[in-house]
Amino acid sequence: MFEELEQSELGSQEYWDKLYKKEIENYKNNGDVGEIWFGEDIVDRVLRWILKNNIPKSHKIVDVGCGNGMMLIELHNEGFTNLYGVDYSEHAITLAEAVKEKYECNHIKYSVCDLLGENTNLEEFDVVFDKGTYDAISLSDNAKINRNKYIKNVAKSLKENGLLILNSCNWTECEVVEQFKEFFEVFNVIPTPQFKFGGKVGNVVSSVVFKKIKFD
Ligand SMILES: C[S@@+](CC[C@H](N)C(=O)[O-])C[C@H]1O[C@@H](n2cnc3c(N)ncnc32)[C@H](O)[C@@H]1O
């Protein structure tokens, strides 16, 4: 079992809007794309997993809560051609559009979308990628309700047998497996660095690949 996380400003849209407004200015002034959440290492690990598992380059992939969109730029650099990014902060999308222009990845499609909305219009994806967005939602007011809305909407947006690559630093592997089990089963776990404290071994980031099992 698990307990809900304590509510935090990282769970509010105001926080992200303010952050990305500032990051747009930084980007304009010095070309800094902003924070790479959870670090470069996790991006490399996920990319290696995607390549090793022969995910077709034409697969329809969406980064939910894409922020500056750097994960999609990395996927583009590996030859993926059907890439989408959504975020509820219009400022994140403005930043991601500016970054995409610099890297000449014009085929990446961005849109503003609240993952907790009644109709997200996200459909028929082969892969959903999340790095830190489920975490942010888990820190919101009414987190339990919001987590469940997210899980349902993500399941709805995937094709049958589609994959969700979930990267969390707030929840353990066991906790996400428990939380997602209504619609997903574990397909694979991407190894991430471990630490040992008081004899107990844990991971800094849990990186779990889920397969959608049903949706009704
Ligand atoms: C920790 S940041 C991670 C950003 C990006 N995935 C990355 O790794 O750089 C969390 C992101 O989730 C977005 N987000 C949070 N709640 C959301 C929601 N309900 N719908 C869409 N995006 C959301 C935030 O705007 C923010 O960009």
The ligand as an ORCA input file, in Angstrom:
! r2SCAN-3c Opt
* xyz 0 1
  C       8.681     17.880    -13.853
  S       8.092     18.697    -15.298
  C       8.720     17.613    -16.544
  C       8.775     18.234    -17.901
  C       9.332     17.299    -18.998
  N       8.621     16.045    -19.041
  C      10.802     17.035    -18.775
  O      11.164     15.916    -18.413
  O      11.586     17.980    -18.946
  C       6.334     18.295    -15.257
  C       5.581     18.785    -16.482
  O       4.229     18.325    -16.421
  C       3.370     19.352    -16.907
  N       2.023     19.049    -16.354
  C       1.680     18.913    -15.046
  N       0.365     18.634    -14.925
  C      -0.125     18.554    -16.183
  C      -1.420     18.293    -16.721
  N      -2.489     18.082    -15.926
  N      -1.578     18.280    -18.066
  C      -0.504     18.512    -18.886
  N       0.739     18.791    -18.432
  C       0.932     18.814    -17.103
  C       4.029     20.632    -16.400
  O       3.596     21.794    -17.076
  C       5.506     20.301    -16.626
  O       5.919     20.655    -17.912
*
